[in-house]
């Protein structure tokens, strides 16, 4: 039938109807688009992503700036006051997402990929 028929929804539906195993669709990596003025803050946050302070339940409550600063120094990242303010905005946003009362959290932690 050729390559064109292999990508047919009708063919996929027919195969599913007759019990063929489901095709595994490769998961495309999510892309995070960052505006250039925010890039350094996002890089700083992802570099220090293992430096969160956690409560007794393991939920992130704040970024530990003393430990994060060590990570930034090793990564040769210098934050300007404007970059640091943007980093704090990202931190507050993450914390507010974690603590949203209208959604049940299935797992703890937030991971941003750059």
Order of alpha helices (4+ residues) and beta strands (2+ residues): alpha-alpha-alpha-beta-beta-alpha-alpha
